[in-house]
Amino acid sequence: MESAKKSLQLIDANVEISERKTSESASDAPTKTRIRGQEKLAITEITPQLAEEKDQLRKPVNKTHLINKLNFLNFQDGSILVNFRHRKYGKTVSILAKPQPCLGDSLDCQWANAEDFRQIRRSYEFTNLMLADGNKLILAEPQVIRIDQEGLCFLLPEICFQVSTRSKTRHLCKGITVQLIQNSSLFSGVLIDFNATFFKVELKAIPPQTFEWINTDTTVNLILSGAQETLYSGECRIIRQTPSNKKHCYVLKPLKHQISRFKQKEHRSQRQELTPSPDIVFRHPFTKKMTFRKVIDISGSGFAVEEDKNNPVLLPGMIIPELELNFANSLKLKCRAQVVYQIDHNQAKKDQSLKCGLAILDMDIQQHARLIALLDQALDANSYVCNPVDLDDLWDFFFETGFIYPDKYALIQKNKQQIKETYKKLYNQNPHIARHFIYQEKGRIMGHMAMIRFYENTWLIHHHAARKSALNKAGLVVLSRIGRLSNDSHRLYSLHMDYCICYYRPENKFPSRVFGGAARAIKDISRCSVDSFAYFQFKQEHIASTDLGGNWRLTNTGPEDIFDLKSIYEDTSGGLMINALD
């Protein structure tokens, strides 16, 4: 008997220490309150006891505002919390009730689950009711007219109180499955609610698993998934747990407020602040609710938005499968994005906000071209990307700048009609495989450069030209736009831009200095390589015979020829040509 008493005391001490440790590590944890019925109310971390003790947080609310909120809850099929206190022990229990349409001074409610009331009606007495009001609560102490197994009827007070919760709103989630991994053990469950600081998950243990396998002092890896894909994964710390027989609820705190989605670039994409600033619009992957945020700055590879510090919904690491960039409801661009960081923004303001950065993971190639074109126009009003072109002016520009010189024209003049038709498709039908950059002053083309997806994952840079009067500016502007597009776009799968190539004559000083100079500066042929080519004029009669004379002949290429080519190239050059030319 003595040993049994000692064991009991030891267990009680451990429980007390464990609870104290948990409460100290979770400063935002709510005071424990039993809530009966299904949780369909926006969860806010406050209890009736806390509300009553925090008189300084109360803000008076008139009856009209209360009635409007109650009718809105009825319209949304929502619930209120009806609070009861034990007559002897002071313990508080909250039961969910459905408010009926409220037209005057009285309010009728029906229990969400009548069994909850039957279990407490003998020992508990009514104290007050609470309902969500954004990230705050409205606390009312009405006079009870009737209370029975079906529901209750109140006489609403003239004044009630809005109670500040001093914490972030937690958002209920729908259809999100959870995988929690720790020390090679995997537990499954569902995501109940979340904010940008905490997750609340419900896990089940499948034998031989037990919840003792989860060490609350060690971090866990959390994976959140929707119906079709993974939406979040990250390392978390266990803040607290609520045990039951077959399922446990855990509150988890993400450990990272910034992720490295891509390898860090030496030259970051240029962020711009636009006026008017666009908005992002998306259906939140966890809550399934439409979400709107204002964009602070934007580039071709990502953007930053402003978050409400008291109601954040953008969690670093979270993937948004479909997001819309809305420019004054006139231009709408869709993309796939991921939240990559969250930081305090403008701390000087009393209403501090959060700045959240999002990376564009993928975007339709045509919509991305529109985004780049808009950003270029905002940066320089004379810079155009994939704009409609008067082809007569373009041909005049090519001849005047010497881009089409006599020898080159001699090679193409027999096929000039087909070439004109090809350029018409490239410049005015805006195909997925082509991009052109034009610097234009008062409608006159001053500089030009273009790209075409010439191989599977390789874009060819070509047709760089500028009028002499604008050579120092227009030629460099379109060149910089090519660089900017490549820097912003090469990570997007839809563009298939693993490589950029360009052909130039070594005696042509400008491209030799720019492209050849880049290779010499980088000094790494695995990142930028230059190879010399021989070329000749191809004529139709060349394919009349496979016998080319001497020891030369034309044959079909086989796998062994490609293998030999790779071996020779790696021995003589070791550059990127074989992969880039597919």
VEXMARDO-916456 format. One record per residue (C-alpha): z, x, y. Coordinates in steps of 0.001 Angstrom, whole numbers, padded with zeros to 6 digits, always signed. Layout:
ZXY/...
//
This chain:
+000000+000000+000000/+000836+002833+002332/-002497+004539+001651/-004322+001270+002233/-002705+000900+005648/-003682+004420+006586/-007261+003798+005531/-007401+000634+007578/-006050+002372+010646/-008581+005173+010254/-011489+002748+010030/-010325+000842+013111/-010031+004092+015044/-013565+005126+014108/-014955+001789+015183/-013153+001996+018501/-014417+005522+019133/-017951+004539+018155/-017987+001566+020529/-016558+003628+023375/-019185+006302+022812/-021951+003725+022832/-020751+002074+026022/-020472+005409+027786/-024036+006387+026856/-025522+003063+027935/-024590+002509+031541/-027025-000383+031785/-025696-002119+028666/-024687-005758+029090/-021218-007070+028356/-021242-008709+024934/-021805-012448+024991/-022760-014675+022099/-025927-016637+022746/-026701-019384+020298/-030190-020685+019665/-033565-019068+020025/-033988-016674+022924/-036716-018167+025089/-035137-017242+028386/-036074-014158+030369/-033268-011811+029365/-031220-010348+032182/-028348-007964+031615/-025455-010004+032984/-022856-012364+031553/-020976-015340+032979/-017790-013272+033174/-019552-010553+035120/-021104-013109+037460/-017738-014643+038203/-016159-011250+038883/-018917-010065+041189/-018393-012403+044128/-019893-009877+046510/-023226-010156+044644/-023487-013929+045126/-026056-015397+047482/-025882-019146+048257/-028782-021287+047003/-029277-024905+048025/-029816-027832+045688/-033524-028174+046534/-034251-024644+045326/-032252-025278+042142/-034137-028513+041407/-037511-026787+041919/-036525-024024+039484/-035329-026542+036899/-038596-028479+037108/-040571-025263+036765/-038614-024426+033589/-039383-027912+032257/-043074-027420+033100/-043052-024081+031209/-041027-025536+028314/-038283-023046+029182/-034528-023083+028678/-031269-022664+030577/-027992-021166+029403/-025062-023570+029149/-021820-021565+029048/-018615-022555+027251/-015210-020857+027147/-012689-021023+024273/-009699-023067+025368/-007178-020657+023856/-008772-017217+023635/-011137-017223+026596/-014142-016158+024525/-017491-017153+026046/-020409-018680+024144/-023806-019542+025651/-026054-022237+024210/-029698-022793+025084/-030651-026200+026466/-033965-027736+027566/-033868-029184+031107/-035604-032549+031550/-037525-033501+034733/-035103-033544+037649/-035832-036024+040442/-032499-036379+042189/-028867-035353+041996/-028448-035524+038212/-029930-033375+035451/-030379-034311+031788/-030670-031540+029168/-031329-031521+025444/-029909-028876+023125/-032463-026406+021820/-030453-026512+018572/-027911-029346+018241/-026113-027523+015421/-024971-024863+017889/-023044-027443+019907/-021498-029099+016831/-019997-025755+015813/-018145-025197+019104/-017391-028670+020512/-013772-028830+019293/-012538-025479+020635/-014728-024786+023678/-014994-026341+027120/-017888-026291+029572/-017757-023734+032443/-021165-023383+034115/-024892-023057+033588/-027327-020221+034342/-031078-019939+034682/-033435-017062+035349/-034896-016602+038835/-037172-013582+038613/-034956-010572+037970/-031901-012496+039184/-029891-015432+037877/-028893-018742+039418/-025315-019678+038578/-024313-023343+039033/-021060-025177+038379/-022100-028839+038122/-019905-031825+037326/-020326-033050+033758/-021289-036728+033469/-021947-036779+029728/-021888-034272+026896/-022596-035092+023238/-024566-033979+020185/-027912-034865+021782/-027399-033027+025030/-025615-033315+028328/-025963-034761+031809/-024830-033032+035027/-024257-033973+038624/-025807-031050+040477/-023747-029302+043173/-024913-029028+046762/-024584-025237+046634/-025013-022804+043761/-025367-019027+043738/-028080-016465+043090/-026507-013536+041266/-027875-010006+041512/-028032-008349+038115/-028234-004774+039403/-030574-003911+036536/-034169-004138+035395/-035592-007334+033956/-036221-007212+030233/-039460-008876+029143/-039786-010862+025937/-042545-009611+023648/-044980-011361+021331/-046625-010139+018150/-045636-006453+018402/-044706-004769+015133/-042362-001795+015033/-042228+001295+012851/-039155+003469+013314/-039271+006876+011652/-036377+009283+011224/-036009+012089+008687/-038955+010817+006582/-037513+007286+006397/-039631+004467+007777/-038148+001122+008867/-040279-001854+009921/-039537-004689+012280/-040540-006380+015543/-040174-005671+019263/-037929-008312+020845/-037977-007269+024499/-038523-004223+026683/-038608-002746+030145/-039718+000681+031306/-036281+002070+030387/-035313+000378+027108/-036719-001219+023964/-034879-003789+021896/-036140-003847+018311/-035111-005803+015234/-035425-003862+011970/-035084-004846+008350/-034031-002633+005440/-036038-002917+002241/-034057-001718-000825/-033244+000971-001637/-033139+001460+002156/-029868+000885+003973/-029182+001090+007688/-026854+003975+006919/-030045+006030+006623/-030466+005734+010413/-028396+008397+012161/-027595+007020+015608/-026788+010514+016896/-030325+011765+016200/-033571+010845+017938/-036137+008606+016273/-039906+008224+016533/-041071+004758+017486/-044530+003279+016884/-045464-000076+018433/-048620-001825+017253/-050540-004974+018051/-052757-006900+015689/-055487-004255+015700/-054226-000934+017037/-051333+001294+017990/-050160+000602+021537/-047316+003099+021926/-045664+005979+020110/-042880+008197+021332/-039512+009795+020761/-036470+007635+021562/-032694+007854+021598/-030562+005105+020058/-028347+003570+022741/-026621+000898+020678/-026988-001259+017606/-026006-004790+016607/-025518-005053+012838/-025986-008086+010597/-026427-008540+006876/-030151-008028+006436/-031386-007071+009904/-030133-004798+012675/-030996-004838+016360/-031313-001481+018111/-031649-000673+021791/-033773+002461+022226/-034361+004615+025288/-037692+006527+025573/-037125+010205+026277/-040349+011011+028128/-041479+009762+031525/-044701+011783+031377/-047172+012536+028595/-050027+015052+028333/-052879+012903+027097/-055455+015653+027652/-055349+019391+027969/-054554+020255+031583/-057646+020996+033667/-057919+023935+036031/-059699+021713+038558/-058168+018239+038823/-060256+015214+039649/-060226+014428+043360/-058034+011399+044092/-059025+009119+046978/-057213+006387+048884/-059598+003498+049454/-059542+000742+052052/-059323-001953+050893/-057460-000668+047890/-058437-002169+044522/-056060-003939+042150/-055673-003551+038430/-055608-006746+036380/-054759-006795+032681/-053033-008817+030002/-049927-006856+029112/-050205-005643+025488/-046501-006378+024772/-045844-009650+026610/-049402-011053+026664/-048893-012046+030329/-051412-011398+033095/-050267-008446+035210/-051420-007346+038676/-050717-004050+040427/-052042-002414+043609/-053879+000905+043259/-052534+003765+045397/-055255+006331+044722/-058177+006640+042333/-060696+009094+040862/-063401+008907+038243/-060911+009831+035511/-057840+007784+036448/-055746+006123+039105/-052162+005576+040250/-050502+002235+040960/-047287+001089+042607/-044601-000493+040445/-041573-002566+041379/-038573-000431+040459/-036593-003516+039432/-039356-005006+037335/-041431-002203+035786/-043863-003027+032989/-045903+000199+032785/-044354+002481+030201/-045545+006125+029937/-047530+006418+026708/-048492+002729+026542/-052163+001997+025895/-053857-000896+027701/-056891-001858+025580/-058664-003750+028368/-057959-003290+032071/-059983-004482+035055/-060353-002637+038355/-060864-005381+040925/-062354-004405+044297/-061717-007353+046648/-062875-009715+043885/-066475-008534+044416/-066781-005511+042124/-064980-005674+038773/-064980-002710+036422/-063414-002782+032965/-061959+000181+031118/-059500+001255+028442/-056508+003072+029931/-053188+004717+029114/-050080+005130+031256/-049403+008874+031550/-046511+009215+034005/-043885+007372+036024/-042138+008873+039065/-040148+007689+042067/-042456+006844+044948/-041521+007030+048643/-037800+007534+048170/-037248+007182+051917/-037663+003408+051623/-034684+001259+050738/-036824-000794+048372/-037802+002230+046326/-040833+001802+044138/-042298+003666+041202/-045634+005429+041072/-047370+005160+037707/-050423+007182+036760/-053028+005879+034335/-055812+007817+032635/-059141+006168+031848/-059683+006591+028106/-063091+004968+027963/-065419+002938+030131/-068895+001488+029855/-071326+004138+031065/-072962+001846+033608/-069669+000639+035030/-068435+004212+035298/-071587+005075+037260/-070717+002273+039715/-067201+003656+040102/-068497+007178+040765/-071060+005799+043240/-068366+003923+045150/-066082+006968+045308/-068933+009196+046491/-069815+006745+049254/-066177+006676+050357/-066189+010479+050503/-069586+010883+052196/-071608+007958+053529/-074888+009857+052950/-074195+010592+049276/-075681+008209+046700/-075404+007978+042919/-077988+006040+040904/-079138+004110+043978/-082526+002316+044120/-085263+004782+045109/-088660+004393+046774/-090709+006414+044289/-093432+007263+046818/-090766+008875+049014/-089343+010686+045979/-092733+012153+044978/-093379+013179+048579/-089975+014918+048551/-090767+016807+045313/-094089+018082+046646/-092773+018948+050134/-089790+020915+048831/-092010+022919+046461/-090292+021585+043376/-093745+020615+042099/-095746+023759+042860/-099495+024139+042131/-099178+025675+038660/-096708+023006+037573/-098915+020240+038965/-101875+021616+037019/-099869+021043+033820/-098888+017439+034552/-101764+015971+036583/-103663+014715+033507/-100659+012562+032544/-099585+011545+036057/-099773+007773+035360/-097499+008044+032340/-095155+010289+034326/-095003+007768+037186/-094108+005003+034738/-091398+007156+033163/-089843+007910+036559/-089955+004230+037462/-087823+003455+034407/-085443+006350+035037/-084784+005653+038714/-085076+001908+039176/-084154+000452+035797/-080966+002553+035624/-080929+003342+031889/-077783+004560+030126/-079246+008009+029541/-080072+008899+033170/-078197+009739+036378/-079569+010794+039752/-077790+012059+042871/-079417+011798+046287/-078348+012962+049734/-080059+010714+052241/-080042+010629+056042/-081456+007612+057883/-083301+006578+054732/-084949+010004+054257/-084246+011953+051073/-082778+015358+051992/-081413+016524+048625/-081804+015534+044987/-080461+016376+041564/-080539+014495+038260/-079174+014441+034726/-080492+013000+031494/-078854+012717+028100/-081413+014848+026302/-079580+015501+023029/-076915+013580+021088/-073923+014903+023061/-075642+016995+025719/-076814+016171+029237/-079626+018153+030861/-079293+018955+034597/-082701+019034+036280/-084802+018448+039419/-082548+020222+041925/-084311+020290+045274/-083572+020027+049012/-085556+020053+052236/-085312+023322+054106/-083741+021646+057131/-080877+020476+054926/-080795+023200+052276/-077377+024505+053210/-075820+021046+052983/-077832+018525+050959/-078546+020899+048078/-074881+021841+047762/-073677+018252+048125/-075749+016951+045201/-074753+020005+043163/-071076+019296+043836/-071602+015659+042803/-072970+016813+039456/-069882+018954+039000/-067600+016115+039985/-069256+013659+037610/-069012+016130+034736/-065363+016857+035484/-064474+013158+035689/-066598+011912+032805/-066814+014385+029959/-063711+012962+028206/-065176+009454+027997/-066646+008764+024582/-069287+006380+025936/-070932+009176+027951/-071306+011600+024997/-070949+014560+027349/-069726+017474+025249/-072185+019882+026868/-074220+020260+030055/-077339+022455+030028/-079930+023521+032535/-083121+025581+032364/-084010+027927+035212/-086247+030922+035859/-084313+034196+036311/-086426+035052+039375/-085318+031835+041077/-082392+033176+043105/-080414+029992+043753/-079991+028678+040154/-079640+032236+038879/-076769+032736+041295/-075135+029356+040669/-075539+028832+036925/-075859+032439+035856/-073063+033322+038256/-070805+030690+036686/-071348+032213+033250/-070581+035688+034582/-067401+034440+036288/-066129+032547+033228/-066784+035529+030925/-066368+033456+027772/-069469+032539+025783/-067505+029943+023823/-067170+028008+027123/-070361+028939+028992/-073291+030926+027627/-076754+031949+028846/-079722+032535+026517/-083233+033714+027385/-086172+031569+026285/-089871+032271+025994/-092171+029374+026759/-095885+028647+026700/-098238+025878+027660/-098576+023429+024787/-101974+021856+024318/-102974+018954+022091/-105363+021081+020033/-102464+023239+018848/-101558+020648+016219/-105093+020456+014757/-104289+023187+012243/-101083+024653+010773/-102713+028080+010690/-101775+029860+013911/-103543+033108+013011/-102238+036398+011703/-098946+036046+009874/-097990+032859+011754/-098161+029327+010401/-096633+025952+011218/-094472+024357+008476/-091796+021675+008084/-088267+022812+008845/-085781+022816+005950/-081992+023206+005763/-082337+026879+004901/-084304+027448+008128/-081510+025897+010204/-078976+028051+008366/-081043+031181+009078/-081406+030180+012733/-077627+029755+013082/-076993+033126+011455/-079488+034919+013682/-078213+033192+016822/-074567+033974+016074/-075492+037600+015507/-077629+037985+018635/-075860+035664+021061/-072828+033789+019755/-073144+031180+022508/-073279+027379+022582/-076999+026730+022167/-077084+025658+018491/-074404+022993+018960/-075641+021839+022360/-079238+021412+021178/-077967+019450+018165/
//
